[in-house]
Amino acid sequence: MGNVYNPGSQFIPRSPYGDRVDPLNPANQEFHSGQDFAASAGTPIPSAATGTVVYPGYNQNLGNTVIIKNDKLDELCLG
């Protein structure tokens, strides 16, 4: 899996999917299972696929976060 999601030019990539330097302990490498982007406050966030927002807010481990339950993944897992 690569960095295939591109939410648009108003978003700045901050941390890619895959191995990276641990931001809390730069002496270590870690696997990052997502992609991080920065944008101005109030910027609408496009989803990579249809789904339902299950959590928008601040997470102590993840920072500002939007978690979307993807409809297609449900079909694959349940179907």
N, C-alpha and C positions, 0 to 999 in steps of 0.2 A: 504494500500500500504506500502510495506517495502523497505528496501534498497536492491533491486534486481539487479541493474546494477553494473557490475564489469568490468571496462575497462582494467584490467590487472595489473600485479605485479609492473609495472613501475609507477603506480599511487598510491598516498597516500591519503586515505580518510581524509577529513578535517572537513566536517560538514554534518551530515546525513539529510535525509528527515524527516520532522515531527517537533515536539516541541523541542526547544533548548533555551539556554541562548542567549539573544540578544547580539551580539558581540560589538555593539556600546553603549549599556546600560546594563551592566551585572546584574543590579537589576531587569530586566524584562525578561519574557519569550516571545518567539515569535514562530509563525509557519513558518518553512522553507520549501518552496515548491519545492526544488531541492536537489541535492546532489553536494557537492563541493569536488574536488580532486586537488591535487598538483602533478606536474611532472616537470622534467627539461625542460628548454626552448628548443624548436625544436622537442619535442616528438610528434609524430603523435597522433591525438585524434580520437579514434574509436567512431562511433555513435551507439546508442542502436538499431537503425533501419534505413532503407534507408530514405534518405531525401536530402534536399538542404540546404547548409549553407546560412543563410540570414544575419548573422552578426558575424564577428570575430573581436574582439578588446576589448578595455577597456570601461567599463561602470562605471559611477560615483557611482552608487548604488550597482553594482554587482561585480566590479573588472574585472579581465581578464575573458572574456566571449566568448563562442561560442554558438550561437543560431541556431538550426537546425529545419527547417520546415519538420515534419515527414510525409512521403507519406501515411502511413497507417492511421494516424489520419485524413488526408484529405479525404480518402476513406470512413471512418466511418461517418464523418461530412457531406460529400456531397452525399453519396450513400444512 
